[in-house]
Amino acid sequence: MRLLLDTHSLLWWLLDSPSLSSTARTAIADERNEVLTSAASFYELHFKARRNRLPIGSRQLATGLTASGLTALSISLDHAVRAAQLDWSHRDPWDRILAAQAQLEQAVIVSRDVVFDQIELPRVW
């Protein structure tokens, strides 16, 4: 199965946080699954780290991301177009990019955020 981590799931995975559900943790750890992380999440986390809004610094975050072995997913033009065209009232641009990426990459999103259920996006939590 292909998984796409929502930003909070990525952070909690890197921090080994108990906030990450056991179901999500098991799915991410399962070597049979391909685990993707969006460039949008990298941006969001680095942005917050540089403003001291995370329990981890920007350098530690970069090291953790590199060591994680997760597959980085760039944002393509197709992802951007799909995000703009989603028939979804949710306005968060990062969630829209993640939703579009999950749809186009045929990935299940790993997120506690039920807003993805509004567009019937497969979700693990």
Backbone torsions as a table, in degrees:
resi	resn	phi	psi	omega
1	MET	NA	144.5	174.5
2	ARG	-95.4	133.7	179.1
3	LEU	-120.6	141.9	172.8
4	LEU	-120.2	119.3	-177.2
5	LEU	-79.7	129.3	168.4
6	ASP	-68.6	160.1	-173.7
7	THR	-57.1	-44.8	-179.7
8	HIS	-65.8	-34.9	178.2
9	SER	-65.5	-40.9	176.8
10	LEU	-60.7	-49.3	-179.2
11	LEU	-60.5	-47.3	-178.2
12	TRP	-66.6	-32.6	175.0
13	TRP	-64.3	-47.5	-178.6
14	LEU	-63.4	-35.1	-178.6
15	LEU	-88.6	-3.4	-174.2
16	ASP	53.0	45.3	-175.0
17	SER	-79.7	140.7	174.7
18	PRO	-67.8	-9.0	177.5
19	SER	-69.3	-22.8	177.0
20	LEU	-75.2	126.3	-177.4
21	SER	-63.3	155.9	179.5
22	SER	-65.8	-34.7	177.6
23	THR	-63.7	-45.6	178.7
24	ALA	-64.3	-44.4	-179.7
25	ARG	-59.9	-43.5	179.7
26	THR	-64.5	-42.5	179.6
27	ALA	-63.8	-42.6	-179.5
28	ILE	-66.8	-39.3	-176.9
29	ALA	-75.9	-18.2	-177.5
30	ASP	-68.6	113.7	-175.9
31	GLU	-64.8	-14.7	176.9
32	ARG	-76.1	-17.0	-179.4
33	ASN	-92.8	142.6	171.9
34	GLU	-93.2	121.5	-175.6
35	VAL	-106.9	118.1	-178.3
36	LEU	-105.4	147.4	172.4
37	THR	-129.7	132.9	-175.3
38	SER	-80.4	145.9	172.4
39	ALA	-57.3	-30.2	177.9
40	ALA	-62.2	-39.3	178.6
41	SER	-69.5	-39.3	175.9
42	PHE	-58.0	-46.6	179.9
43	TYR	-60.6	-49.8	-177.0
44	GLU	-59.6	-43.9	-179.5
45	LEU	-67.7	-43.9	179.1
46	HIS	-64.3	-39.7	178.2
47	PHE	-59.1	-46.9	-179.5
48	LYS	-69.5	-38.1	179.7
49	ALA	-63.8	-41.2	-179.9
50	ARG	-66.1	-21.2	178.5
51	ARG	-102.2	15.3	177.5
52	ASN	56.1	38.4	179.3
53	ARG	-105.9	14.2	177.9
54	LEU	-131.1	157.3	178.4
55	PRO	-79.7	17.9	-178.5
56	ILE	-144.3	142.8	-180.0
57	GLY	-82.3	167.2	-177.6
58	SER	-60.7	-41.4	179.0
59	ARG	-65.9	-44.4	178.6
60	GLN	-62.5	-38.2	179.5
61	LEU	-63.5	-47.0	179.5
62	ALA	-60.6	-42.8	178.5
63	THR	-63.6	-44.6	179.3
64	GLY	-63.1	-40.3	179.4
65	LEU	-65.4	-42.6	179.5
66	THR	-64.4	-43.1	-177.3
67	ALA	-75.1	-17.2	-173.4
68	SER	-67.3	-27.0	-178.0
69	GLY	75.3	9.0	178.8
70	LEU	-76.3	154.4	-179.0
71	THR	-89.6	122.6	178.7
72	ALA	-79.7	136.5	179.9
73	LEU	-114.9	114.4	177.0
74	SER	-70.0	160.8	176.1
75	ILE	-94.8	116.1	-179.3
76	SER	-93.7	169.7	175.2
77	LEU	-61.0	-40.2	177.5
78	ASP	-60.3	-39.9	177.6
79	HIS	-62.7	-44.9	-178.0
80	ALA	-64.2	-42.6	179.6
81	VAL	-64.9	-45.6	179.3
82	ARG	-60.7	-42.4	179.8
83	ALA	-59.6	-41.7	-179.5
84	ALA	-69.4	-29.3	-175.7
85	GLN	-92.3	-5.8	-178.8
86	LEU	-57.4	131.5	175.3
87	ASP	-85.5	81.3	-170.3
88	TRP	-152.8	127.9	-177.4
89	SER	-75.0	-13.3	-179.5
90	HIS	-64.0	127.9	-171.5
91	ARG	-103.5	-6.4	-179.1
92	ASP	-63.6	115.7	-175.5
93	PRO	-63.6	-31.8	-179.0
94	TRP	-71.4	-41.4	177.4
95	ASP	-65.6	-36.1	178.5
96	ARG	-65.5	-41.4	177.2
97	ILE	-63.4	-47.2	-180.0
98	LEU	-60.3	-41.8	179.4
99	ALA	-63.3	-44.8	179.3
100	ALA	-62.9	-42.8	178.4
101	GLN	-63.2	-44.5	180.0
102	ALA	-60.8	-43.1	179.4
103	GLN	-63.3	-52.5	-175.3
104	LEU	-69.9	-30.9	-179.6
105	GLU	-92.5	3.6	-179.5
106	GLN	51.6	52.5	-178.6
107	ALA	-116.6	151.4	173.4
108	VAL	-90.0	130.8	-179.4
109	ILE	-83.1	137.0	177.6
110	VAL	-101.8	103.4	-173.5
111	SER	-158.0	146.7	172.8
112	ARG	-87.1	-8.0	-173.6
113	ASP	-78.7	109.0	-177.1
114	VAL	-71.2	-7.7	179.7
115	VAL	-60.1	-27.6	178.6
116	PHE	-68.0	-21.9	178.6
117	ASP	-66.7	-24.0	-179.7
118	GLN	-62.3	-26.9	179.0
119	ILE	-110.0	18.3	176.3
120	GLU	54.5	40.3	176.9
121	LEU	-82.8	126.4	177.6
122	PRO	-57.2	133.6	-172.6
123	ARG	-139.6	139.7	174.7
124	VAL	-111.6	132.2	168.6
125	TRP	-156.0	NA	NA
